[in-house]
Amino acid sequence: MRIVAGAWRGRHLVAPSGNTTRPTADRVRQALFDTLLHASWGGRSLIEEAVVLDAFAGTGAFGLEALSRGARFAWFCEQDEAALAALRANIRACKAERRCEVVTGDLLRLGTSAGARGRKWGDMTPGPASLVFLDPPYGNGLVPAALRALADHIAPDALVIAELGRDEAWHPDASILDLRRHGAAQIVMFRLGG
């Protein structure tokens, strides 16, 4: 697994062993970012200078890819210890510590959890996320639950990219901008309030 494009192109990322995470393949991540850049509703401005939220972050590949392509800041939310170790190693390998914050604990209770430096989530800057990646375990209804839990931390017009199991029937209340199927996954892209 590696960073596909941008300042850290080709940088290898570590992943924990076992089945606690299922990192999105490089080719799928590249296809997703190509869509963000080239769709009629997309463009560089979606990524450059964005505040990114990589929820259920695992290795942090989505958030680090966005930072490599010019995003200003990234939040990473994760609770699994092995995934957190890999995530922190990947942030260090990219020398991105000043542009990231790792928030640990149950994502559905993030309003009260403390971040990596002991600060409460609500006290942290640089503000709400404008680009949100949600890649939870499949089949547990976690995308809508996460959107509800994170509502105070996401800009009202944020672009959301949610990865679900191929057979999951959930769709957002907002209009879907794009829906792609890759193997066992479907990726739904929509804008909040849209």
C-alpha positions as CSV (number, residue, x, y, z in Angstrom):
1,M,0.0,0.0,0.0
2,R,1.3,3.4,-0.9
3,I,0.4,7.1,-1.5
4,V,-0.8,7.4,-5.1
5,A,-0.1,11.0,-6.0
6,G,1.1,14.4,-4.7
7,A,4.0,15.4,-2.5
8,W,4.3,11.9,-0.9
9,R,3.7,9.9,-4.1
10,G,5.1,6.4,-3.8
11,R,5.5,6.6,0.0
12,H,4.7,3.1,1.4
13,L,2.2,2.8,4.2
14,V,2.1,0.1,6.8
15,A,-1.0,-1.8,7.8
16,P,-1.6,-4.0,10.8
17,S,-1.6,-7.7,10.3
18,G,-4.8,-9.6,10.7
19,N,-8.4,-8.8,9.8
20,T,-9.0,-5.7,12.0
21,T,-8.7,-3.4,9.0
22,R,-9.3,-3.8,5.3
23,P,-7.3,-1.1,3.6
24,T,-8.7,0.2,0.4
25,A,-6.6,-0.9,-2.6
26,D,-4.4,1.8,-4.2
27,R,-6.2,1.5,-7.5
28,V,-9.6,2.1,-5.8
29,R,-8.2,5.1,-3.9
30,Q,-6.7,6.5,-7.1
31,A,-10.0,6.0,-9.0
32,L,-11.8,7.8,-6.1
33,F,-9.4,10.8,-6.1
34,D,-9.6,10.9,-10.0
35,T,-13.3,11.2,-9.7
36,L,-13.0,14.0,-7.1
37,L,-10.6,15.9,-9.4
38,H,-12.4,15.4,-12.7
39,A,-16.1,15.1,-12.1
40,S,-18.3,18.1,-13.2
41,W,-19.1,18.8,-9.5
42,G,-15.4,18.2,-8.5
43,G,-12.1,19.9,-8.9
44,R,-8.8,20.7,-7.2
45,S,-10.6,23.1,-4.8
46,L,-12.4,20.1,-3.1
47,I,-9.0,18.8,-1.9
48,E,-6.6,21.7,-1.8
49,E,-6.7,23.5,1.5
50,A,-9.6,21.2,2.7
51,V,-10.0,20.1,6.3
52,V,-10.3,16.4,6.0
53,L,-12.0,13.9,8.4
54,D,-10.8,10.3,7.9
55,A,-13.3,8.4,10.1
56,F,-12.7,4.7,10.8
57,A,-9.2,5.6,9.6
58,G,-7.4,2.3,9.8
59,T,-4.0,3.1,8.2
60,G,-5.0,6.7,7.4
61,A,-4.6,6.1,3.7
62,F,-7.5,8.4,2.7
63,G,-6.5,11.3,4.9
64,L,-2.8,11.0,4.1
65,E,-3.6,10.8,0.3
66,A,-5.6,14.1,0.7
67,L,-2.8,15.8,2.6
68,S,-0.3,14.6,-0.1
69,R,-2.5,16.3,-2.7
70,G,-2.7,19.6,-0.8
71,A,-5.3,19.3,1.9
72,R,-4.6,21.7,4.8
73,F,-5.3,19.5,7.8
74,A,-6.6,16.0,8.6
75,W,-8.5,14.5,11.5
76,F,-8.1,10.7,11.9
77,C,-10.6,8.8,14.1
78,E,-9.7,5.2,15.1
79,Q,-10.1,3.0,18.1
80,D,-8.3,-0.3,17.3
81,E,-4.9,-0.3,18.9
82,A,-3.1,-2.1,16.1
83,A,-4.6,0.2,13.5
84,L,-3.7,3.2,15.7
85,A,-0.1,2.1,15.8
86,A,0.0,1.8,12.0
87,L,-1.8,5.1,11.6
88,R,0.7,6.9,13.8
89,A,3.7,5.3,12.0
90,N,2.3,6.4,8.7
91,I,1.8,9.9,9.9
92,R,5.4,10.0,11.1
93,A,6.7,8.5,7.9
94,C,5.1,11.3,6.0
95,K,6.3,13.9,8.5
96,A,2.7,15.1,8.8
97,E,2.4,15.5,12.5
98,R,1.7,19.2,12.4
99,R,-1.1,18.8,9.8
100,C,-2.9,16.0,11.6
101,E,-4.8,15.1,14.8
102,V,-5.6,11.6,15.8
103,V,-8.8,11.2,17.8
104,T,-9.0,7.9,19.6
105,G,-12.0,6.0,20.9
106,D,-15.5,5.1,19.9
107,L,-16.4,7.3,16.9
108,L,-20.0,7.3,17.9
109,R,-19.0,9.1,21.1
110,L,-16.5,11.5,19.8
111,G,-18.2,14.6,21.2
112,T,-16.7,13.6,24.6
113,S,-13.5,11.7,23.7
114,A,-10.1,13.2,24.0
115,G,-7.7,13.6,21.2
116,A,-4.1,12.5,20.9
117,R,-2.9,15.5,23.0
118,G,-5.5,15.2,25.7
119,R,-7.7,18.0,24.3
120,K,-11.4,17.5,23.8
121,W,-12.6,17.1,20.2
122,G,-14.8,20.3,20.4
123,D,-11.8,22.4,21.6
124,M,-9.6,21.5,18.6
125,T,-8.9,23.7,15.6
126,P,-8.8,24.2,12.5
127,G,-12.6,23.7,12.5
128,P,-15.2,21.5,10.8
129,A,-14.3,19.1,8.1
130,S,-15.2,20.0,4.5
131,L,-14.1,16.6,3.1
132,V,-15.2,13.4,4.9
133,F,-14.1,9.8,4.3
134,L,-16.2,7.1,6.1
135,D,-14.9,3.6,5.7
136,P,-16.5,1.6,8.6
137,P,-16.9,-2.2,8.9
138,Y,-19.5,-3.3,6.4
139,G,-23.0,-4.3,7.3
140,N,-23.4,-2.6,10.7
141,G,-25.3,0.6,9.7
142,L,-22.3,2.7,10.8
143,V,-22.3,5.3,8.1
144,P,-25.6,7.0,9.1
145,A,-24.8,6.6,12.8
146,A,-21.3,8.2,12.2
147,L,-22.8,11.1,10.3
148,R,-25.2,11.8,13.2
149,A,-22.4,11.5,15.8
150,L,-20.0,13.7,13.8
151,A,-22.6,16.4,12.8
152,D,-21.0,19.1,15.0
153,H,-17.6,18.4,13.5
154,I,-18.5,18.5,9.8
155,A,-19.3,21.5,7.7
156,P,-23.0,21.7,6.7
157,D,-22.0,21.5,3.0
158,A,-19.2,18.9,3.4
159,L,-18.5,16.4,0.6
160,V,-18.9,12.9,2.0
161,I,-17.3,9.7,0.6
162,A,-18.7,6.6,2.2
163,E,-17.5,3.1,1.5
164,L,-20.1,0.4,2.2
165,G,-20.5,-3.3,1.5
166,R,-21.6,-3.9,-2.1
167,D,-25.0,-5.3,-1.0
168,E,-25.8,-2.6,1.7
169,A,-29.0,-0.7,0.8
170,W,-28.4,2.5,2.7
171,H,-28.4,5.8,0.7
172,P,-28.1,9.3,2.0
173,D,-30.9,11.8,2.2
174,A,-28.9,14.1,-0.1
175,S,-28.6,13.6,-3.8
176,I,-25.9,11.1,-4.8
177,L,-23.1,12.7,-6.9
178,D,-21.5,9.4,-7.8
179,L,-21.7,5.7,-6.9
180,R,-19.0,3.3,-7.8
181,R,-18.7,-0.4,-7.2
182,H,-15.2,-2.0,-6.6
183,G,-15.2,-5.7,-5.7
184,A,-17.0,-6.2,-2.4
185,A,-17.4,-2.4,-1.9
186,Q,-19.6,0.4,-3.1
187,I,-18.4,4.0,-2.8
188,V,-21.2,6.6,-2.4
189,M,-20.3,10.3,-2.9
190,F,-22.7,13.1,-1.8
191,R,-22.7,16.6,-0.4
192,L,-24.5,17.3,2.9
193,G,-27.5,19.5,2.4
194,G,-27.5,18.8,-1.3
